[in-house]
Amino acid sequence: MDVRAKKHLGQHFLTDQNIARNIVDSLSFEGYKKVLEVGPGMGVLTKFLLEKESEIYVAEIDQESIVYLKNHYPKLEEQHFVGDFLKINIPEVFGEELAVIGNFPYNISSQILFKIIDNFQFVPEMSGMFQKEVAERTAAKPRTKDYGILSVLVQAYYDVEYLFTVHEHVFNPPPKVKSGVIRMTRNLKEGLAGNEVLFKQIVKAGFGQRRKKMSNALKVLDIPENMKSHPFLDIRAEELSVADFIAFANEWKVSLGA
């Protein structure tokens, strides 16, 4: 018996086997032993993941899906089901690095991405499908309309590649929007450690009034006196690269004597 897609869980089950295999194959499966699939539904990705040599875990809250997966994929034992992805303590549950993959529920896309960057030390790689708009925003470059808070916060920790677009007709039920598959690979950027809070405040304030110059947008943060002539304050947030934001936040911190 198939699982009924539940609107309140944002479920749209992928039906195209080739796309499912391509998503799974976009992971490198190198440098980690465990893979966590978020929102497996009826296991269209799970099937191909279980062909790999990695240890596969699934984060699912739909009881109907859990029963289906246990019946159809006996390789998944009780300990491989870890519950709600947004609530689990990744270091505590896994204790080592793992990749994350999924046809992610569109209604919690941003929360999933923020959960991953909050645990970037444990997640070297992520591949998955989001609403196309979210995927494009995550991978966006400076000076584009899609570049914003999500782009900068994710790309401070990960290199993001937009892999391909997926059309509505390969889902059951079909969503009202197209989807996009991205791959995130943890990057080697340095300099952010210990300054994450201020960095995020500056990024969010800067894009909060994205049509204004940074000098106006950041007034809510009380710009330090000796930072008020900084050249970045004379341009808009969308013109700054991720590296620019990191450097600016660090200069701000130094100016405070922190």
N, C-alpha and C positions, 0 to 999 in steps of 0.2 A: 504494500500500500504506500502511495506517495505521500509526501508531507505537504500539508496545505500552507501556502505562503501567507504570512500574517503581516498585514499592513503596519500594525503598531511596532513591529520589529524591523521594518524596512526591508523585508525579504523579497528578493527577485532572484529566482534560481536560474543560473546559467545552464543552458542546454547544449551548447556547442562544444563537443569534445576536443576539437582542434584548438580552440581558444583556451580551453582549460589546460591542455598540455603545454601550450605556449607560455601561459602564466607560470606554471610550475617550473618549466625549463628556464625561465628567466632568472631563477635563483642560481647562485654558483655552487651551493652545497659544499663550500670549502671553508675550513677554519672553524667549523662548529659541527656538533653532532646532533643537535636537536632543532626541530622546526615546529613552530606553533601556527596552526591554521585558525583564523578567526572567522566565525560564522560559516561553518562548513555546509549547513543546510542538508542536502541529500548527497553530499560527498563527491561532487563532480571534480573538484580539485583533489580531494582526499585520495581518490582512486589512483591518481598519478603520483601523488606524494608517497604513497605506500610502496610504490615500485622502487623508490630510492633507498639507499642504505642508511639514511638518517632515522632517528627516533622521532616519530610524529605524534604531536599532541594537538588537541582541538579545544577551542574555547567556544562553547555553545550554551545558550540559555533556554532555547526552545526544547521542551521535553519531548515533543513529537519527533524532532530531528535527532535527538540523542538516542531514542529508541530505534529509529530507522538506521542510524549509523552503526549501532551495536549489532543489529541484525544482519546488516549487509557487509560490514567490514570487521570481521572477527579479530583481525590483527590489532584493532583498537581495544585495549583492555581498560578496565575501570580507571586505572591510574593515569591513563592518557587523556581523560576528560577533566578539564581544569576550571570549568565554570565561566563566569563573566569576565571577559578580558579587561574591562575597565576597572574591575574591583580586585583582581589578583595582584599579589605582591610578586613581581617577576623574579627578583633576586632570591626571595624565600622559596618560591615554588620550584625554580629551575636550578639555581645555584651556579649557573654557568651561562656562557653565551649561547644564543639561539637566534635563528632567523624567524621572521614573522611573515605570513602570507595570507591572502584571503580575497574573496569577493566581498568586500566590506559593506556592511549595512550603511546606506547613504545617510541615514538620519543621525549617525554618530561619527561621521567621517573625521571631522576636526578633532574630536575627543580621542579617537584612535591614534591620530598622528601625534597629538600632544603627549599621549601616554608613551608612545615609542621614544620621542625625544627626551622625555623625563627619565627614560631607562636606557639611554644611548650606550652606556657602558656595557650593557648586556645584549644589545641588539645591533650586530654589525651589518645586517642586511634586511631589507624588506621589499617584497614585490606584491603588488595587488591592484585591485580594481576599485575605483572610486567613481562617483559622479564626474563626468568629463570636466565640468567647471572647477571642481576641487582639485582634480589631477593637474589641470593646467595652471592653477594658482600655485600649487605646491612646487611645480617645476619652473615657474616663470622667472625671467631675467629682468634686471633693472631697466627702467625706461619703457616698460610695457604696461598695458592697462591691467594685466592680471597680477603684476608684481605687488605684493603687499605683506601684511603681517605674517600670514601663513608661510609665504615664500621665504622670508628672512629667517624666521624662527626655525623652520625645518632645515634650511640650507646652512645654518650655523653649525649643524651637526652631521649633515648628510649631503652627498652629491646626489642630485635627483635627475633621473632620465625619464622623459615621457616616451613610452615604448610604442603604444598603438591605441587606436580608438575602437570601441566596440559598440555596435548598433543595437537598437532596442529589440529587434525581432528575435534575438538569440536568447531571450530570457522568458521565463514563465513565472508570474505574469510579466508582460513587457513594461519596463519603466517608461515614464514620459520624457526622459532625457537620455542622451547618449552617455556612454561610460568611457573612462580612460584608464589605461594600465600604466603604472609607473614602477620604477625600481629605485630604491634608495640604498646607497652604499655609504657606510660611515666614513667621514672624511678625516683628514689629518690636520685640520685647522687648529691653531694654537692661540692662546691668549684669552680665551673666554672663561677658563676655570676660575671659580670664585667670584665672578662678576655677573652671574646669570640674571639675578633679580633686576639690577639696574639696566642691563642690556635689554631685557624684555620690556621694561617700563619705557625706555627710549623708543624702541621699535613701535610699540602700541600707540604711544602719544604722537609719534611722528606721522604715522599713517592714519591716526584718528582724524586729522584734518589735512588730508593728503594734497589738497589744492593750495595750501599755504606753505610758506617757507618754514623750515625747521625752527627758526627763531620764534615764530608765532606758535607753532604747534607744540613746542616744548615748554611754553610758559607755565603750564600746569605743574611742571616738575621743578620749578625754581632753578633756572640755569645758573650755575656758579658764576660769580662775577668775572673770574679770569678765563671763563670759557665763552664769554659773550661776543668775542671777536673771531671765533673759530670759523673758518671758511665754510664748513658744512652747514652752518646755521643760515647761510644765504641761499641755499637751494632747497628743493623739495625732497621728501623722503624717498620718492620713487627713483631719484637720481643717484642714490647711494647704494653701493654694492654691499653684500653681506660683510665682507672684510672691512669696509668703511664703517659700518655700524659697530662692529666689534672694537675697532681701533678707537672710535669716538667714545664709546662707553668706557673703555679703559682710561682714556685721557680724562674723562669726567671724574672717574673714581680717584685718580691721582690728584686732581685739582682739589678734591675734598680732603686730601691727606689720609685717605683710607688705605 
